[in-house]
Amino acid sequence: MKIFIPYIPNGIQRQELMSLAQSAIKPSLFRPFVKKGTVAKCNLIRILDVDTGGVEYHGLIDIYPDKVANKAIQKLNGKEYNGHKLSARTWVDRTLIIGGKKKLPEGTDSCKRRRNLEISVS
């Protein structure tokens, strides 16, 4: 399952995000024989809004199995990191509505995303 963490602090490194995810899936001391999860992939997404010059950082983490990923979401929600409160949720792939493939009843595109963005993934 992919977990999305929006608006993470600027300057965070990929390794820091990976260790944050691994600490969220680590079993507690009282339950050492509980099946552990795996952090399969961890990416930082940098979004530059060309119109405003604003930069946003988001995290995208693959954790398996799904049961462990759901517990990681619960642990990461509200956690304080570098003075920022984190929120985590399940990743929703919206590639089907990019380009206006899905239309509203009035005939306008259903994609309300900002258009002039530069996105880089590391």
N, C-alpha and C positions, 0 to 999 in steps of 0.2 A: 504494500500500500504506500502511496506517495503522500507525504505530509508537507503542507505548505505553511511557512512561517513568514508572514508579511512584515515589512518595515523593521528589519533587524538593524541594529546600530551600524552606522558607517564605520568602515575600517576593520570590520570583523574578517578574519581569515577563514578559508575553507576548513582548515584543521580544527579551528575553534568550534565551528558549527558541527563538525563531525564528533568532537569530544562531548559537546552538549547533547547531541542525539544519543551517543553511547551511554552517557550518564542517565538519560531518561529511560533506557530499556534495561538498565542494570537491576537484577532482582534484589530485593531487600535482604538484610542479614537474617531475618526471621524465616525466610522461605528460600533457602539455598538450592533446593532441588526443583524449583519451578523452571519450566522450559524457557531458555533464553531466546531472545530475538537477535536478528542480524541487521546491521545497518549496511545495506547493499551499495548505496550510492548517496553522495551528498554534493549538492551544487549550490553555488551562489549565483543569483540572478541580479544583474545590475541594469537598471532601466534609466535611461536619460531621456527626459522630455525636451526635445529640441526647441519647442516653442517657448518654454519657460526657463530652461536651463537647470531644472530641478533633477536631482539624482535620488533614486530609491534603491534599496537593497532588500532582497527577499531570499529566503532559504527554501530549498526543495530537497527533501530527504526521502529515500526509499528504505522502509523498514518492513521486515518480514518475520513472522507471520502477522496477519492482520490484527489478531487479538493483542499482540504486543504493541503494534502500531497505535491502536486505540488507547492503550494505557499510556503510551508515550505522549500522545496528544493531551491527555488529562494532566500529566506531570508538567508539560511545558507551558500549558495555559496559565497565565498569570505569574510565571516565573520571572524574577528580576535578573536582567543581564546587562551589565555596564550602564546602569541607570535607566534602562528601558524595560517596560513590562512586555513580555512576549505573548503572542497569541498564536495558536497552532490549530490547523484544521486539515481535513482531508482535501487533497488536491482535486480540483474539478477541471477536466480537460474541455476547453471551449473551442477547440479547433473547428468544430462543425458550424459555428456561427460566424467565423471570420470570413470576410468577403461578402457578407450579406446573403448567404445561402438560405438563411432562415428569415422570413419576412413577418412583420407585424400585420394585423388586419388592414391597416391603412396603406400597406405596401412599402413602408419604410423599413430599412435594415434594423434587425433586432440587436445588432452589436453596437453598444454605446461606448465602446472603448475609445481612448484617446488615439488619434491616428498617427501623429508624428513622433514616434518613439524609436530610440536605438537600444536594442536589447543585446546584452552579452552574458554568456553563461560560462562560469568557470568551475 
